[in-house]
């Protein structure tokens, strides 16, 4: 049992060290020697757990997928509608991207052509879930007349992937204020005249510092 625990800790240390190197250098320039040094283990120990750099990158991405699933599970437990859940999850995911190196590396690896992967495991997972929430919103009558999940999906995916890429250089793109500002902009077109979930917190300040004005809420 002690030996198994030690092996599990070594594997996790290697995944984290790999995430740090991949996020900093990219897949192609990253060396297994730098990763093993970062984990405090020998190259032999690294190869005991992972047969290649590609398999190690896959492990980082799979670990990041689990982080995303945990964030989704927490949002689903909140009990809101499809749009509310999607907004809350987006805010939490972007916030975690600024602090969680494994999550950030997982997304960056998915967009790295040097890996030669046919698809990004993490971005595919995120896309499927966004689409499922939009379909739920449609079933719950939250989407505006004439707006379909297929209409909304490209805009939301493009924005969230864009926040992730830009946030690697400037964390302001991952802030709650920026994400809330995005939703304040798209919700009127997405939900139309239907009751719209309102982003939490004070009026948003975009990355440029301009105040984002919330839509006026109907009064009785």
Backbone as ProteinMPNN parsed JSONL, in Angstrom:
{"seq_chain_A": "XXXXXXXXXXXXXXXXXXXXXXXXXXXXXXXXXXXXXXXXXXXXXXXXXXXXXXXXXXXXXXXXXXXXXXXXXXXXXXXXXXXXXXXXXXXXXXXXXXXXXXXXXXXXXXXXXXXXXXXXXXXXXXXXXXXXXXXXXXXXXXXXXXXXXXXXXXXXXXXXXXXXXXXXXXXXXXXXXXXXXXXXXXXXXXXXXXXXXXXXXXXXXXXXXXXXXXXXXXXX", "coords_chain_A": {"N_chain_A": [[0.829, -1.213, 0.0], [1.92, 1.259, 0.834], [3.907, 1.505, -1.099], [2.312, 1.683, -3.386], [0.972, 4.076, -2.871], [3.129, 5.835, -2.957], [3.867, 5.584, -5.622], [1.592, 6.617, -6.858], [1.718, 9.269, -5.971], [4.088, 10.055, -7.187], [3.364, 9.864, -9.866], [1.395, 11.879, -10.009], [2.97, 14.088, -9.395], [4.612, 14.142, -11.627], [2.734, 14.683, -13.64], [1.909, 17.252, -12.914], [4.367, 18.654, -13.049], [4.898, 18.298, -15.758], [2.734, 19.71, -16.831], [3.426, 22.311, -16.088], [5.778, 22.699, -17.573], [4.869, 22.247, -20.23], [2.949, 24.308, -20.442], [4.554, 26.509, -20.246], [6.526, 26.234, -22.276], [5.426, 24.932, -24.482], [4.469, 22.031, -26.477], [6.347, 20.793, -28.337], [9.02, 21.946, -27.771], [9.345, 21.162, -25.138], [11.154, 19.218, -22.789], [11.713, 15.876, -21.65], [13.575, 15.57, -19.688], [13.592, 18.05, -18.38], [11.039, 17.927, -17.32], [11.117, 15.669, -15.605], [13.046, 16.6, -13.837], [11.676, 18.78, -12.754], [9.709, 17.424, -11.362], [11.214, 16.197, -9.506], [12.279, 13.645, -9.816], [13.914, 10.764, -11.34], [14.822, 10.261, -14.835], [14.332, 7.637, -15.436], [12.307, 6.945, -13.628], [10.29, 8.542, -14.631], [9.845, 7.329, -17.156], [8.924, 4.909, -16.299], [6.32, 5.445, -15.566], [5.255, 6.784, -17.776], [5.341, 6.216, -21.193], [6.153, 7.902, -23.21], [6.613, 11.332, -24.323], [4.316, 12.143, -25.544], [2.341, 10.489, -24.396], [2.437, 11.431, -21.825], [1.57, 14.059, -22.174], [-1.022, 13.483, -22.916], [-1.984, 12.473, -20.514], [-1.916, 14.763, -18.922], [-3.882, 16.265, -20.213], [-6.122, 14.622, -19.792], [-6.318, 14.759, -17.03], [-6.981, 17.433, -16.784], [-9.467, 17.403, -18.025], [-10.949, 16.096, -16.059], [-10.949, 18.05, -14.086], [-12.549, 19.989, -15.323], [-14.937, 18.54, -15.448], [-15.518, 18.341, -12.741], [-15.994, 21.035, -12.133], [-18.256, 21.462, -13.718], [-20.023, 19.649, -12.489], [-20.344, 20.855, -9.985], [-21.63, 23.232, -10.734], [-24.006, 22.21, -11.81], [-25.168, 21.227, -9.535], [-26.146, 23.508, -8.448], [-28.695, 23.981, -9.348], [-29.918, 25.767, -11.171], [-31.401, 27.121, -14.25], [-30.749, 26.23, -17.739], [-29.293, 28.344, -19.041], [-28.437, 29.871, -16.84], [-26.838, 27.996, -15.504], [-24.889, 27.567, -17.447], [-23.693, 30.104, -17.588], [-22.666, 30.374, -14.953], [-20.865, 28.239, -14.897], [-19.066, 28.931, -16.912], [-17.928, 31.25, -15.815], [-16.674, 30.177, -13.519], [-14.922, 28.311, -14.685], [-13.192, 29.942, -16.237], [-12.059, 31.459, -14.204], [-10.657, 29.479, -12.821], [-8.796, 28.768, -14.738], [-6.882, 30.719, -14.536], [-5.491, 30.017, -12.268], [-5.015, 27.279, -12.076], [-2.637, 25.207, -13.113], [-2.573, 22.732, -14.416], [-5.068, 22.594, -15.657], [-4.878, 24.819, -17.366], [-2.669, 24.07, -18.969], [-3.772, 21.786, -20.124], [-5.775, 22.816, -21.842], [-4.129, 24.36, -23.528], [-2.473, 22.425, -24.667], [-4.327, 21.069, -26.184], [-4.697, 22.772, -28.308], [-2.305, 22.73, -29.617], [-0.562, 22.235, -32.474], [1.703, 20.696, -32.802], [1.465, 18.318, -31.482], [0.03, 16.597, -33.051], [-2.497, 15.561, -32.713], [-5.812, 14.483, -33.547], [-8.062, 15.709, -32.521], [-8.949, 18.002, -29.882], [-9.096, 16.772, -26.731], [-10.036, 18.045, -24.406], [-11.261, 20.468, -25.254], [-13.226, 19.386, -26.878], [-14.767, 18.039, -24.996], [-15.7, 20.243, -23.516], [-17.147, 21.604, -25.512], [-19.206, 19.749, -26.094], [-20.566, 19.829, -23.689], [-21.383, 22.53, -23.437], [-23.117, 22.656, -25.619], [-25.06, 20.843, -24.718], [-26.145, 22.26, -22.565], [-27.243, 24.447, -23.867], [-29.191, 23.164, -25.344], [-30.775, 22.271, -23.274], [-31.599, 24.76, -22.27], [-33.155, 25.568, -24.423], [-35.211, 23.636, -24.319], [-36.33, 24.363, -21.922], [-37.501, 26.706, -22.562], [-35.984, 29.042, -22.56], [-34.52, 30.251, -24.583], [-34.517, 32.804, -27.095], [-37.138, 33.435, -29.504], [-36.616, 31.854, -32.569], [-33.939, 31.479, -32.15], [-31.555, 28.98, -32.027], [-29.859, 26.177, -30.418], [-27.739, 25.493, -32.119], [-27.263, 27.918, -33.377], [-26.25, 29.51, -31.323], [-24.059, 28.149, -30.276], [-21.496, 28.355, -31.792], [-20.703, 31.05, -31.272], [-20.441, 31.158, -28.465], [-18.514, 29.175, -27.996], [-16.356, 30.204, -29.489], [-15.872, 32.561, -28.074], [-15.245, 31.651, -25.444], [-12.995, 29.998, -25.877], [-11.373, 31.944, -26.933], [-11.069, 33.661, -24.681], [-9.618, 31.927, -23.071], [-7.197, 31.605, -24.543], [-6.254, 34.277, -24.758], [-6.112, 34.855, -22.069], [-3.878, 33.489, -21.214], [-1.804, 35.211, -21.548], [-2.641, 37.571, -20.373], [-4.247, 37.9, -17.469], [-6.486, 39.394, -16.971], [-8.36, 38.916, -18.899], [-9.609, 36.667, -17.984], [-11.083, 37.333, -15.82], [-13.874, 37.721, -13.507], [-15.311, 40.016, -14.044], [-14.835, 40.494, -16.766], [-15.915, 38.15, -17.929], [-18.583, 38.283, -17.063], [-19.255, 40.632, -18.372], [-19.2, 39.779, -21.028], [-21.392, 37.983, -21.056], [-23.457, 39.758, -20.457], [-23.522, 41.172, -22.778], [-24.276, 39.284, -24.754], [-26.613, 38.055, -23.848], [-29.128, 39.5, -24.28], [-29.643, 39.011, -27.03], [-29.647, 36.258, -27.035], [-31.575, 35.353, -25.198], [-33.634, 37.052, -25.759], [-36.716, 38.71, -25.303], [-37.388, 37.248, -23.124], [-37.282, 36.275, -19.638], [-34.184, 37.006, -18.244], [-31.238, 35.513, -16.927], [-29.218, 37.201, -14.565], [-25.859, 38.253, -14.482], [-23.852, 37.725, -11.579], [-22.703, 40.057, -9.045], [-21.157, 43.403, -9.098], [-21.717, 46.109, -11.561], [-19.965, 45.408, -14.561], [-16.459, 45.758, -15.424], [-14.783, 45.946, -18.328], [-11.876, 44.468, -20.007], [-10.624, 46.652, -21.048], [-11.174, 48.573, -19.294], [-13.525, 49.945, -19.486], [-16.79, 50.635, -18.356], [-19.334, 48.221, -18.185], [-22.64, 48.345, -18.912], [-25.445, 47.037, -17.346], [-28.394, 45.496, -18.714], [-31.516, 47.119, -18.321], [-33.727, 46.001, -15.8], [-37.018, 44.59, -15.906], [-39.781, 46.169, -14.32], [-42.407, 45.794, -11.899]], "CA_chain_A": [[0.0, 0.0, 0.0], [2.821, 2.412, 0.882], [4.537, 1.583, -2.406], [1.307, 2.159, -4.329], [0.757, 5.491, -2.588], [4.287, 6.559, -3.445], [3.784, 5.586, -7.083], [0.525, 7.544, -7.237], [2.218, 10.631, -5.744], [5.079, 10.325, -8.225], [2.638, 10.098, -11.125], [0.775, 13.205, -9.932], [4.051, 15.078, -9.47], [5.038, 14.206, -13.024], [1.685, 15.355, -14.413], [1.964, 18.683, -12.605], [5.605, 19.192, -13.612], [4.709, 18.341, -17.205], [1.822, 20.82, -17.121], [4.178, 23.558, -15.972], [6.701, 22.808, -18.712], [4.084, 22.383, -21.455], [2.329, 25.631, -20.464], [5.615, 27.52, -20.407], [7.347, 26.071, -23.475], [4.758, 24.269, -25.588], [4.729, 20.596, -26.517], [7.559, 20.398, -29.066], [10.29, 22.268, -27.109], [9.422, 20.595, -23.785], [12.01, 18.035, -22.691], [11.396, 14.965, -20.556], [14.544, 15.824, -18.619], [13.089, 19.193, -17.613], [9.838, 17.49, -16.594], [11.525, 14.807, -14.489], [13.727, 17.459, -12.87], [10.643, 19.549, -12.065], [8.996, 16.519, -10.45], [12.16, 15.692, -8.512], [12.487, 12.209, -10.008], [14.833, 10.437, -12.421], [14.202, 9.954, -16.13], [13.858, 6.262, -15.365], [11.009, 6.953, -12.944], [9.312, 9.104, -15.575], [9.514, 6.337, -18.179], [8.163, 3.839, -15.656], [4.911, 5.844, -15.552], [4.812, 7.275, -19.089], [6.253, 5.673, -22.199], [6.61, 8.941, -24.13], [6.131, 12.688, -24.052], [2.933, 12.21, -26.026], [1.464, 9.869, -23.4], [2.414, 12.337, -20.679], [0.684, 15.16, -22.548], [-2.395, 12.957, -22.86], [-2.347, 12.37, -19.096], [-2.201, 16.126, -18.473], [-5.174, 16.651, -20.772], [-7.162, 13.838, -19.108], [-6.467, 15.337, -15.687], [-7.696, 18.688, -16.964], [-10.866, 17.053, -18.297], [-11.583, 15.802, -14.78], [-11.173, 19.341, -13.427], [-13.723, 20.577, -15.973], [-16.124, 17.782, -15.021], [-15.809, 18.731, -11.36], [-16.6, 22.369, -12.195], [-19.603, 21.27, -14.259], [-20.836, 19.005, -11.456], [-20.661, 21.857, -8.971], [-22.62, 24.149, -11.3], [-25.281, 21.496, -11.932], [-25.743, 21.113, -8.197], [-26.768, 24.78, -8.101], [-30.122, 23.867, -9.62], [-30.463, 26.797, -12.047], [-31.756, 26.728, -15.6], [-29.644, 25.973, -18.636], [-28.458, 29.529, -19.245], [-27.811, 30.225, -15.566], [-25.773, 27.019, -15.262], [-23.83, 27.83, -18.417], [-23.006, 31.323, -17.158], [-21.903, 30.103, -13.732], [-19.759, 27.344, -15.226], [-18.088, 29.708, -17.675], [-17.218, 32.123, -14.872], [-15.812, 29.35, -12.67], [-13.873, 27.727, -15.509], [-12.203, 30.955, -16.587], [-11.329, 31.786, -12.985], [-9.722, 28.39, -12.514], [-7.721, 28.779, -15.726], [-5.826, 31.612, -14.091], [-4.811, 29.498, -11.082], [-4.773, 25.831, -12.147], [-1.675, 25.002, -14.196], [-2.939, 21.53, -15.176], [-6.196, 22.971, -16.506], [-4.388, 25.706, -18.418], [-1.854, 23.281, -19.895], [-4.657, 20.888, -20.864], [-6.361, 23.562, -22.95], [-3.093, 24.77, -24.465], [-2.045, 21.233, -25.401], [-5.358, 20.743, -27.158], [-4.567, 23.632, -29.472], [-0.922, 22.698, -30.079], [-0.493, 21.348, -33.648], [2.893, 19.839, -32.755], [1.109, 17.02, -30.923], [-0.505, 15.744, -34.106], [-3.772, 14.952, -32.315], [-6.916, 14.797, -34.451], [-8.976, 16.621, -31.848], [-8.614, 18.342, -28.512], [-9.952, 16.054, -25.79], [-10.631, 18.977, -23.457], [-12.189, 21.38, -25.936], [-14.37, 18.585, -27.317], [-15.591, 17.833, -23.796], [-16.346, 21.525, -23.216], [-18.133, 21.887, -26.557], [-20.37, 18.884, -25.904], [-21.349, 20.258, -22.535], [-22.032, 23.801, -23.784], [-24.254, 22.336, -26.481], [-26.115, 20.209, -23.918], [-26.81, 23.302, -21.772], [-28.064, 25.242, -24.775], [-30.39, 22.363, -25.657], [-31.604, 22.331, -22.068], [-32.211, 26.091, -22.245], [-34.215, 25.559, -25.435], [-36.314, 22.831, -23.797], [-36.935, 25.105, -20.805], [-38.099, 27.939, -23.083], [-35.168, 30.205, -22.225], [-33.951, 30.882, -25.765], [-35.402, 33.691, -27.844], [-37.766, 32.834, -30.681], [-35.75, 31.866, -33.739], [-32.556, 31.174, -31.764], [-31.378, 27.556, -31.754], [-28.547, 25.854, -29.851], [-26.737, 25.543, -33.183], [-26.937, 29.316, -33.643], [-25.519, 30.1, -30.203], [-22.847, 27.396, -29.935], [-20.224, 28.894, -32.315], [-20.324, 32.3, -30.606], [-20.0, 30.886, -27.095], [-17.255, 28.447, -28.069], [-15.307, 31.117, -29.949], [-15.557, 33.493, -26.995], [-14.58, 31.002, -24.304], [-11.646, 29.61, -26.309], [-10.625, 33.193, -27.032], [-10.7, 34.082, -23.327], [-8.569, 31.015, -22.605], [-5.948, 31.915, -25.238], [-5.809, 35.609, -24.349], [-5.832, 34.831, -20.638], [-2.538, 32.956, -20.968], [-0.9, 36.358, -21.547], [-3.178, 38.634, -19.523], [-5.306, 37.276, -16.672], [-7.692, 40.222, -16.964], [-9.337, 38.285, -19.793], [-10.253, 35.57, -17.268], [-11.725, 37.867, -14.611], [-15.334, 37.659, -13.445], [-15.858, 41.212, -14.692], [-14.791, 40.29, -18.217], [-16.859, 37.094, -18.316], [-19.934, 38.823, -16.886], [-19.48, 41.592, -19.445], [-19.528, 39.016, -22.228], [-22.761, 37.482, -20.976], [-24.368, 40.91, -20.535], [-23.598, 41.567, -24.178], [-24.934, 38.296, -25.619], [-27.894, 37.568, -23.33], [-30.322, 40.048, -24.929], [-29.898, 38.314, -28.285], [-29.829, 34.831, -26.784], [-32.845, 35.117, -24.503], [-34.643, 37.957, -26.281], [-37.533, 39.374, -24.297], [-37.679, 36.347, -22.02], [-36.561, 36.594, -18.407], [-32.777, 36.682, -18.429], [-30.412, 35.43, -15.723], [-28.325, 38.357, -14.483], [-24.58, 37.92, -13.87], [-23.693, 38.178, -10.205], [-21.662, 41.044, -8.81], [-21.413, 44.782, -9.501], [-21.545, 46.338, -12.995], [-18.663, 44.898, -14.97], [-15.456, 46.574, -16.09], [-14.112, 45.11, -19.31], [-10.427, 44.49, -19.922], [-10.152, 47.979, -21.412], [-11.504, 49.486, -18.207], [-14.808, 50.588, -19.714], [-17.891, 50.06, -17.582], [-20.365, 47.531, -18.95], [-23.922, 48.663, -18.291], [-26.383, 45.92, -17.401], [-29.711, 45.845, -19.246], [-32.485, 47.452, -17.296], [-34.628, 44.894, -15.469], [-38.41, 45.017, -15.896], [-40.398, 46.438, -13.011], [-43.831, 45.449, -11.837]], "C_chain_A": [[0.862, 1.262, 0.0], [3.48, 2.622, -0.474], [3.577, 2.117, -3.463], [1.039, 3.638, -4.135], [1.903, 6.33, -3.13], [4.258, 6.661, -4.971], [2.723, 6.575, -7.57], [0.981, 8.991, -7.062], [3.241, 11.006, -6.806], [4.393, 10.642, -9.548], [2.009, 11.484, -11.134], [1.82, 14.306, -10.018], [4.533, 15.245, -10.9], [4.008, 14.935, -13.891], [1.732, 16.86, -14.159], [3.225, 19.327, -13.198], [5.495, 19.302, -15.129], [3.803, 19.496, -17.599], [2.557, 22.15, -17.081], [5.105, 23.762, -17.165], [5.938, 23.001, -20.02], [3.473, 23.777, -21.563], [3.363, 26.718, -20.741], [6.287, 27.446, -21.77], [6.594, 25.557, -24.693], [5.184, 22.812, -25.658], [6.078, 20.255, -27.148], [8.856, 20.735, -28.317], [10.454, 21.611, -25.737], [10.281, 19.333, -23.775], [11.595, 17.186, -21.496], [12.359, 15.16, -19.39], [14.087, 16.984, -17.743], [11.881, 18.794, -16.775], [10.219, 16.627, -15.399], [12.247, 15.621, -13.416], [12.695, 18.265, -12.065], [9.873, 18.709, -11.063], [9.904, 15.97, -9.361], [12.38, 14.196, -8.608], [13.461, 11.997, -11.16], [14.078, 10.227, -13.728], [13.658, 8.526, -16.147], [12.496, 6.172, -14.698], [9.933, 7.51, -13.861], [8.884, 8.043, -16.581], [8.799, 5.112, -17.593], [6.668, 4.153, -15.717], [4.384, 6.221, -16.94], [5.826, 6.854, -20.143], [6.828, 6.74, -23.123], [6.089, 10.303, -23.692], [4.668, 12.828, -24.479], [1.968, 11.6, -25.014], [1.371, 10.729, -22.146], [1.507, 13.532, -20.953], [-0.773, 14.72, -22.482], [-2.873, 12.857, -21.414], [-2.674, 13.74, -18.521], [-3.584, 16.545, -18.957], [-6.315, 15.896, -20.081], [-7.395, 14.36, -17.691], [-7.245, 16.641, -15.755], [-9.176, 18.448, -17.261], [-11.604, 16.775, -16.988], [-11.853, 17.079, -13.992], [-12.421, 20.002, -14.001], [-14.997, 19.853, -15.532], [-16.503, 18.116, -13.588], [-16.476, 20.104, -11.31], [-18.038, 22.275, -12.689], [-20.528, 20.664, -13.2], [-21.258, 19.983, -10.377], [-21.737, 22.811, -9.474], [-23.992, 23.477, -11.414], [-25.967, 21.341, -10.593], [-26.449, 22.395, -7.763], [-28.243, 24.837, -8.43], [-30.722, 24.943, -10.499], [-30.866, 26.247, -13.396], [-30.527, 26.557, -16.472], [-28.721, 27.161, -18.815], [-27.74, 29.933, -17.97], [-26.627, 29.292, -15.275], [-24.599, 27.251, -16.198], [-23.026, 29.068, -18.024], [-22.119, 31.057, -15.944], [-20.681, 29.238, -14.027], [-18.669, 28.075, -15.99], [-17.263, 30.586, -16.745], [-16.231, 31.32, -14.027], [-14.642, 28.771, -13.472], [-12.791, 28.751, -15.828], [-11.393, 31.379, -15.364], [-10.291, 30.737, -12.633], [-8.556, 28.355, -13.502], [-6.56, 29.667, -15.3], [-4.979, 31.03, -12.981], [-4.379, 28.04, -11.195], [-3.89, 25.522, -13.349], [-2.018, 23.774, -15.032], [-4.086, 21.841, -16.133], [-5.717, 23.838, -17.668], [-3.558, 24.937, -19.45], [-2.721, 22.347, -20.727], [-5.299, 21.578, -22.054], [-5.305, 23.925, -23.99], [-2.584, 23.582, -25.297], [-3.057, 20.861, -26.48], [-5.264, 21.573, -28.421], [-3.172, 23.643, -30.061], [-0.78, 21.734, -31.255], [0.696, 20.392, -33.616], [2.57, 18.448, -32.212], [0.574, 16.067, -31.973], [-1.796, 15.049, -33.737], [-4.873, 15.373, -33.291], [-7.898, 15.779, -33.82], [-8.48, 16.891, -30.439], [-9.596, 17.654, -27.579], [-10.718, 17.02, -24.903], [-11.643, 19.906, -24.126], [-13.401, 20.637, -26.468], [-15.325, 18.329, -26.16], [-16.376, 19.1, -23.477], [-17.427, 21.837, -24.247], [-19.392, 21.034, -26.384], [-21.228, 19.38, -24.753], [-22.057, 21.581, -22.796], [-23.258, 23.535, -24.639], [-25.39, 21.701, -25.686], [-26.85, 21.242, -23.075], [-27.682, 24.195, -22.65], [-29.327, 24.477, -25.167], [-31.34, 22.337, -24.461], [-32.314, 23.672, -21.975], [-33.35, 26.183, -23.252], [-35.431, 24.795, -24.927], [-37.055, 23.561, -22.675], [-37.551, 26.428, -21.25], [-37.303, 29.184, -22.791], [-34.626, 30.936, -23.448], [-34.995, 31.729, -26.488], [-35.988, 32.955, -29.045], [-36.812, 32.958, -31.871], [-34.289, 31.582, -33.443], [-32.472, 29.695, -31.409], [-30.037, 27.329, -31.073], [-27.435, 25.92, -30.886], [-26.333, 26.958, -33.551], [-25.995, 29.877, -32.575], [-24.17, 29.437, -29.954], [-21.558, 27.998, -30.499], [-19.765, 30.155, -31.591], [-19.78, 32.046, -29.21], [-18.675, 30.133, -27.09], [-16.114, 29.367, -28.489], [-14.895, 32.067, -28.833], [-14.784, 32.819, -25.876], [-13.175, 30.529, -24.664], [-10.774, 30.853, -26.448], [-10.183, 33.715, -25.682], [-9.542, 33.227, -22.805], [-7.219, 31.366, -23.23], [-5.401, 33.265, -24.788], [-5.415, 35.646, -22.876], [-4.474, 34.259, -20.292], [-1.509, 34.074, -20.896], [-1.34, 37.447, -20.574], [-4.388, 38.094, -18.772], [-6.568, 38.128, -16.58], [-8.774, 39.637, -17.864], [-10.107, 37.166, -19.102], [-11.044, 36.043, -16.052], [-13.246, 37.728, -14.671], [-15.947, 38.846, -14.176], [-15.894, 41.049, -16.207], [-15.824, 39.255, -18.655], [-18.297, 37.572, -18.151], [-20.263, 39.829, -17.987], [-19.834, 40.91, -20.758], [-20.983, 38.562, -22.19], [-23.779, 38.617, -21.024], [-24.563, 41.356, -21.981], [-24.44, 40.591, -24.99], [-26.32, 37.887, -25.139], [-29.114, 38.192, -24.005], [-30.647, 39.37, -26.254], [-30.208, 36.847, -28.09], [-31.194, 34.528, -26.174], [-33.959, 36.039, -24.976], [-35.395, 38.659, -25.161], [-37.874, 38.489, -23.12], [-36.883, 36.768, -20.79], [-35.123, 36.103, -18.513], [-32.077, 36.544, -17.089], [-29.424, 36.579, -15.731], [-27.008, 37.937, -13.853], [-24.46, 38.499, -12.476], [-22.65, 39.28, -10.128], [-22.045, 42.417, -9.312], [-21.294, 44.936, -11.0], [-20.119, 46.062, -13.412], [-17.782, 45.969, -15.575], [-14.717, 45.662, -17.049], [-12.599, 45.234, -19.199], [-9.858, 45.852, -20.297], [-10.428, 48.995, -20.325], [-12.825, 50.196, -18.389], [-15.91, 49.871, -18.953], [-18.89, 49.429, -18.529], [-21.693, 47.741, -18.235], [-24.865, 47.485, -18.446], [-27.691, 46.378, -18.025], [-30.666, 46.155, -18.094], [-33.429, 46.284, -17.07], [-36.06, 45.387, -15.418], [-38.916, 45.201, -14.478], [-41.858, 46.098, -13.065], [-44.693, 46.692, -11.966]], "O_chain_A": [[0.584, 2.213, -0.73], [3.604, 3.751, -0.95], [3.966, 2.901, -4.328], [0.894, 4.38, -5.107], [1.686, 7.403, -3.693], [4.588, 7.704, -5.536], [2.923, 7.279, -8.56], [0.675, 9.845, -7.894], [3.263, 12.144, -7.275], [4.786, 11.566, -10.26], [2.076, 12.191, -12.14], [1.586, 15.341, -10.641], [4.828, 16.357, -11.338], [4.373, 15.713, -14.772], [1.608, 17.651, -15.093], [3.159, 20.412, -13.777], [5.946, 20.285, -15.717], [4.065, 20.186, -18.584], [2.342, 23.014, -17.931], [5.204, 24.865, -17.703], [6.323, 23.836, -20.838], [3.471, 24.371, -22.641], [3.069, 27.72, -21.393], [6.588, 28.481, -22.364], [7.06, 25.722, -25.82], [6.133, 22.399, -24.992], [6.867, 19.512, -26.562], [9.731, 19.873, -28.232], [11.57, 21.512, -25.227], [10.148, 18.48, -24.653], [11.179, 17.709, -20.462], [11.993, 14.938, -18.236], [14.179, 16.919, -16.517], [11.717, 19.268, -15.651], [9.703, 16.828, -14.299], [12.08, 15.365, -12.224], [12.825, 18.413, -10.85], [9.433, 19.216, -10.031], [9.434, 15.352, -8.405], [12.639, 13.541, -7.598], [13.797, 12.941, -11.876], [12.862, 10.04, -13.736], [12.649, 8.244, -16.793], [11.63, 5.417, -15.14], [8.804, 7.021, -13.875], [7.691, 7.874, -16.833], [8.143, 4.368, -18.322], [5.845, 3.255, -15.896], [3.211, 6.005, -17.244], [7.023, 7.105, -20.002], [7.864, 6.525, -23.751], [5.239, 10.408, -22.808], [3.89, 13.544, -23.849], [0.884, 12.141, -24.797], [0.336, 10.749, -21.48], [0.763, 13.969, -20.075], [-1.645, 15.475, -22.052], [-4.038, 13.127, -21.124], [-3.601, 13.873, -17.722], [-4.367, 17.114, -18.196], [-7.365, 16.48, -19.814], [-8.529, 14.396, -17.213], [-8.072, 16.923, -14.888], [-10.036, 19.201, -16.804], [-12.757, 17.176, -16.828], [-12.87, 17.182, -13.306], [-13.255, 20.516, -13.255], [-16.017, 20.49, -15.273], [-17.687, 18.169, -13.256], [-17.41, 20.316, -10.537], [-18.931, 22.927, -12.149], [-21.666, 21.102, -13.031], [-22.395, 19.946, -9.907], [-22.653, 23.162, -8.731], [-25.017, 24.103, -11.146], [-27.196, 21.324, -10.513], [-27.252, 22.382, -6.83], [-28.974, 25.648, -7.861], [-31.948, 25.035, -10.577], [-30.7, 25.058, -13.667], [-29.398, 26.717, -16.007], [-27.501, 27.015, -18.749], [-26.565, 30.298, -18.007], [-25.559, 29.738, -14.856], [-23.443, 27.143, -15.788], [-21.799, 29.064, -18.123], [-20.959, 31.467, -15.913], [-19.6, 29.466, -13.484], [-17.482, 27.864, -15.742], [-16.041, 30.658, -16.872], [-15.087, 31.735, -13.841], [-13.509, 28.745, -12.992], [-11.602, 28.458, -15.703], [-10.192, 31.629, -15.464], [-9.186, 31.061, -12.2], [-7.449, 27.955, -13.14], [-5.408, 29.413, -15.649], [-3.859, 31.49, -12.759], [-3.472, 27.609, -10.483], [-4.356, 25.573, -14.488], [-1.779, 23.771, -16.239], [-4.077, 21.403, -17.283], [-6.103, 23.617, -18.816], [-3.723, 25.128, -20.655], [-2.443, 22.134, -21.907], [-5.367, 21.012, -23.145], [-5.55, 23.814, -25.191], [-2.3, 23.726, -26.486], [-2.685, 20.396, -27.558], [-5.699, 21.138, -29.487], [-2.872, 24.474, -30.919], [-0.869, 20.522, -31.057], [0.7, 19.387, -34.326], [3.319, 17.501, -32.454], [0.657, 14.851, -31.804], [-2.167, 14.056, -34.364], [-4.861, 16.495, -33.798], [-8.498, 16.592, -34.523], [-7.7, 16.123, -29.876], [-10.796, 17.923, -27.63], [-11.914, 16.84, -24.672], [-12.747, 20.102, -23.619], [-14.496, 21.196, -26.508], [-16.544, 18.394, -26.323], [-17.574, 19.041, -23.201], [-18.513, 22.289, -23.883], [-20.509, 21.535, -26.513], [-22.457, 19.358, -24.824], [-23.217, 21.741, -22.415], [-24.318, 24.12, -24.413], [-26.559, 21.986, -25.947], [-28.06, 21.122, -22.883], [-28.743, 24.647, -22.219], [-30.4, 25.065, -25.306], [-32.56, 22.376, -24.625], [-33.498, 23.726, -21.64], [-34.382, 26.797, -22.98], [-36.561, 25.255, -25.086], [-38.262, 23.392, -22.505], [-38.064, 27.186, -20.427], [-37.861, 30.281, -22.77], [-34.303, 32.121, -23.362], [-36.186, 31.416, -26.491], [-35.414, 31.983, -29.537], [-36.273, 34.031, -32.141], [-33.481, 31.456, -34.363], [-33.24, 29.213, -30.576], [-29.161, 28.192, -31.138], [-26.321, 26.347, -30.582], [-25.206, 27.193, -33.986], [-25.065, 30.622, -32.882], [-23.239, 30.085, -29.476], [-20.593, 28.145, -29.748], [-18.575, 30.318, -31.323], [-18.779, 32.642, -28.811], [-17.804, 30.42, -26.269], [-15.028, 29.315, -27.912], [-13.709, 32.349, -28.66], [-13.777, 33.351, -25.408], [-12.258, 30.644, -23.85], [-9.587, 30.828, -26.124], [-9.048, 34.166, -25.535], [-8.61, 33.735, -22.181], [-6.208, 31.42, -22.53], [-4.217, 33.384, -24.473], [-4.502, 36.374, -22.485], [-3.958, 34.506, -19.202], [-0.465, 33.92, -20.264], [-0.507, 38.161, -20.016], [-5.438, 37.857, -19.371], [-7.613, 37.635, -16.154], [-9.964, 39.837, -17.622], [-11.16, 36.757, -19.591], [-11.614, 35.224, -15.331], [-13.829, 37.629, -15.751], [-16.972, 38.711, -14.844], [-16.873, 41.423, -16.854], [-16.53, 39.462, -19.642], [-19.141, 37.298, -19.004], [-21.39, 39.882, -18.477], [-20.671, 41.404, -21.514], [-21.721, 38.731, -23.161], [-24.861, 38.444, -21.583], [-25.626, 41.851, -22.356], [-25.235, 41.014, -25.828], [-27.129, 37.416, -25.938], [-30.07, 37.47, -24.285], [-31.821, 39.174, -26.568], [-30.942, 36.25, -28.877], [-31.875, 33.583, -26.572], [-35.12, 35.825, -24.627], [-34.798, 39.14, -24.199], [-38.576, 38.921, -22.205], [-35.923, 37.53, -20.896], [-34.872, 34.94, -18.828], [-32.291, 37.365, -16.198], [-28.851, 36.903, -16.771], [-27.017, 37.321, -12.787], [-24.905, 39.616, -12.214], [-21.818, 39.427, -11.024], [-23.12, 42.597, -9.885], [-20.826, 44.018, -11.674], [-19.174, 46.431, -12.714], [-18.258, 46.944, -16.155], [-14.086, 44.697, -16.619], [-12.094, 46.014, -18.392], [-8.736, 46.181, -19.912], [-9.98, 50.139, -20.405], [-13.219, 50.982, -17.527], [-15.951, 48.642, -18.915], [-19.253, 50.016, -19.548], [-21.846, 47.352, -17.077], [-25.064, 46.987, -19.554], [-28.062, 47.542, -17.88], [-30.617, 45.526, -17.037], [-33.881, 45.649, -18.022], [-36.309, 46.493, -14.938], [-38.525, 44.48, -13.56], [-42.479, 46.11, -14.128], [-45.92, 46.597, -11.936]]}, "name": "protein", "num_of_chains": 1, "seq": "XXXXXXXXXXXXXXXXXXXXXXXXXXXXXXXXXXXXXXXXXXXXXXXXXXXXXXXXXXXXXXXXXXXXXXXXXXXXXXXXXXXXXXXXXXXXXXXXXXXXXXXXXXXXXXXXXXXXXXXXXXXXXXXXXXXXXXXXXXXXXXXXXXXXXXXXXXXXXXXXXXXXXXXXXXXXXXXXXXXXXXXXXXXXXXXXXXXXXXXXXXXXXXXXXXXXXXXXXXXX"}
